[in-house]
Amino acid sequence: QVQLVESGGGLVQAGGSLRLSCKASGFTSSISVMGWYRLAPGKQRELVADISDGGITNYVDSVKGRFTISRDNAVNSAYLQMNSLKPDDTAVYYCNAHSTRFGIDFWGQGTQVTVSS
């Protein structure tokens, strides 16, 4: 089992920045990809960004150039630096850890990000 705890959400004005953190514990050696998803009211959950254990990153088009995902394997953590935030970025952000070896996904509890116009 892997437990994920997110932090760093909050309320920010448009154009501002936030940094989300995700700390993994438990069977962390099984984790291959870590990512951030978001769920906004009336919308489907979408992948925002992910990063492989080798550092390969992937972003949804709407956040490219504004968000940066990073990972520190030494402390089993992933981060999402969000700059130039827009009201459309308002959502609950969930940390995800994927184990390719076991074909399992683990999820955090979510952290609210609200961007005011």
C-alpha positions in Angstrom: 0.0 0.0 0.0 1.0 3.6 -0.6 -0.4 6.6 1.2 -0.4 10.1 -0.4 -0.8 13.3 1.5 -1.2 16.6 -0.4 -0.7 20.1 0.8 -0.4 23.6 -0.6 -3.8 24.4 -2.0 -5.6 27.6 -1.3 -7.2 30.7 -2.6 -5.2 33.0 -4.9 -5.9 35.8 -7.3 -5.6 35.3 -11.1 -2.0 35.7 -12.1 -0.8 34.3 -8.8 1.1 31.2 -7.9 0.8 28.2 -5.7 2.9 25.1 -5.1 1.4 21.8 -4.4 3.2 19.1 -2.5 2.6 15.3 -2.3 4.3 13.1 0.2 4.2 9.4 -0.4 4.7 6.7 2.3 4.4 3.0 2.6 5.5 0.8 -0.3 7.0 3.7 -2.2 9.5 1.5 -4.1 6.6 0.3 -6.2 5.8 3.7 -7.5 6.8 4.4 -11.1 4.8 7.5 -12.2 3.6 10.3 -10.0 1.1 12.8 -11.3 -1.5 15.5 -10.5 -5.1 15.3 -11.6 -7.8 17.8 -11.1 -11.6 17.7 -10.8 -13.7 20.9 -11.4 -17.4 21.2 -10.9 -19.3 20.0 -13.9 -16.2 18.7 -15.6 -14.4 15.4 -15.9 -11.3 14.6 -14.0 -8.2 15.4 -16.1 -4.6 14.7 -15.9 -2.7 17.9 -15.3 0.8 16.6 -15.3 2.8 13.5 -14.5 6.4 12.6 -14.1 8.1 9.2 -14.5 10.7 7.9 -12.1 13.3 8.8 -14.7 12.1 12.4 -14.8 10.1 12.4 -18.1 7.2 14.8 -17.8 3.9 15.2 -19.5 1.4 18.1 -19.3 -2.1 18.8 -20.5 -2.0 21.6 -23.1 -3.8 24.1 -21.0 -1.1 24.3 -18.4 2.0 24.1 -20.6 4.4 27.0 -19.9 2.6 27.8 -16.6 2.9 24.6 -14.4 6.0 22.6 -13.6 5.9 19.1 -12.1 9.0 17.9 -10.2 9.9 14.9 -8.1 12.3 14.2 -5.3 12.7 10.4 -5.0 14.9 10.8 -2.0 12.0 12.0 0.1 9.3 10.3 -1.9 7.6 13.5 -2.9 6.2 15.2 -6.0 5.5 18.9 -6.5 3.4 21.0 -8.8 4.5 24.6 -9.2 1.6 26.6 -10.6 2.2 30.0 -12.0 0.0 32.5 -13.9 -3.0 30.9 -12.4 -6.4 31.4 -14.1 -9.9 31.0 -12.8 -10.3 28.0 -15.1 -7.6 26.3 -12.9 -10.0 26.2 -10.0 -10.5 22.6 -9.0 -9.7 19.9 -6.4 -6.2 18.7 -7.2 -5.4 15.0 -6.5 -2.0 13.4 -6.3 -1.7 10.1 -8.0 1.0 7.4 -7.8 1.0 4.7 -10.3 2.7 1.3 -9.9 3.5 -0.1 -13.3 4.8 -3.3 -11.7 1.5 -4.0 -10.0 -0.9 -2.1 -12.2 -2.3 -0.1 -9.3 -3.1 3.5 -8.8 -3.0 5.3 -5.4 -4.7 8.6 -4.7 -4.4 11.4 -2.2 -7.3 13.0 -0.5 -7.3 16.1 -2.7 -6.5 19.7 -2.1 -8.7 22.6 -3.2 -7.2 25.3 -5.5 -9.4 28.4 -6.0 -8.4 31.1 -8.4 -10.4 34.3 -8.1 -10.8 36.7 -11.0 
